[in-house]
Each structure stands twice: as C-alpha cells, then as structure tokens.
Amino acid sequence: SFWNVTLPVLSGPGGAHTTKYRIVKPGKDGVEWDDFLLALPEREHLMSFTKDVPLFIRYLKVVTDLEGRSSDFLAFLERAKSGLIVESDVYITTEELLAIMWKNGYSDQERNAVQFTFPGDYKFHYPELSAMFDIPEEDTYKFCMRTRTEQSHIGELDWSKVQRKGFIRDHWLIFGTGLVIFKYFPFFNYYFG
C-alpha cells in the first residue's frame, strides 16, 4: 500500500504489471499485455487457460434437448470434461450477447433464459458460443476477436511466443558504437577509475 491506498490489481499473486501504454494489469508469469487494436495477435500468440463450465453445460443441455441436438451436447461435454481450454481474451460478455440476440430477433424468453442463468460478468468464449448457437468455431472466434478489437481491448499474450528475437540486431547502434570505441580507442584495455 502506498500512503494507505491499496489497488485491487496489486492484490493478485503476481503483483502489478505496467504495460507499455502505462496501464496497470495483474502480473502473471509468461504474460505480456498488448492492445488488440494496434497489434492484432495470431491465434497461437494468445494466452490459454482451462475454464470450468458447469453452469454452461447445464444450460447447453436444456438448449440442445429443445433443439434436438444431443450429439452436439455430447461432443461439447467430451471436450469440456477435464476443463475447456480457451484463449483468455476471445470472448463476449453477457451484456454483449444479449444485445446481439436482440439484434438478431431472438424472443424475450430466449434472452431472459440467458440473462437469468448467467451472471453479468460471465464471459462466453468462442467454443461455448459455437456449441450454443450451432455455428462453426472459426466464425465465432473471428466474431469474438472483432468485438474485442473494436473495444481496443488490452489482452494477454504468451510472452514466449511474442518476445523479440535478436538482441544485437535490435540494438545495433549501441553494439556498433561499442565495437568502434574498443577497436580504435588507444587505451581500451586500461581502466581509469
């Protein structure tokens, strides 16, 4: 705490991480934060995690039974049995989903089912949307990424996949200056304290 002011972002296990945009995010090992609007990441650059989805599975069971898509439910259940592996920032929120359902003409009953089942801060990741609406995963992935990009979302990237390679290549001016000094300076091997 600084002057007895505590920040919620500092309470996590990794402390605070200040991004290159001077925005404070929770610190995590192996995570780099970047703005998706400025640098749209590739799919393999995004940070993945395992999500437990018991609430969504119960909701999906009801939806697929009503629509006669039990095979889709069993396929999703098999995939999510030991946790659903998803990219952390490829999602839409409950409010965004309700607005999209309203725009596409879903009934009040269908929208109320989503609104009263899921909390307001629930994040629907693209495999969940794909299973719920019977849409190919690639399309739901693109839609979620476009939604995050439009909001200039600062998301988690896997540091091992996005770090710059080639320290000397990126710092050639410093390296070149040092090389010239040590090559032509007459007393380069003496130390003047």
JOSULCOR-V716708 format. One record per run of one state. SS is the DSSP state (~ for helix, > for strand, _ for the rest). FROM is the first residue (numbers start at 0). LEN is the number of residues. If there is no record, write none. Layout:
SS:FROM:LEN
SS:FROM:LEN
This chain:
_:0:1
>:1:1
_:2:2
>:4:1
_:5:2
~:7:4
_:11:4
>:15:3
_:18:5
>:23:3
_:26:4
>:30:5
_:35:7
~:42:3
>:45:1
_:46:1
>:47:4
_:51:2
~:53:14
_:67:2
~:69:10
_:79:4
>:83:4
_:87:3
>:90:3
~:93:10
_:103:4
~:107:10
_:117:5
>:122:3
~:125:8
_:133:3
~:136:14
_:150:3
>:153:5
~:158:4
_:162:4
~:166:4
_:170:1
~:171:13
_:184:9
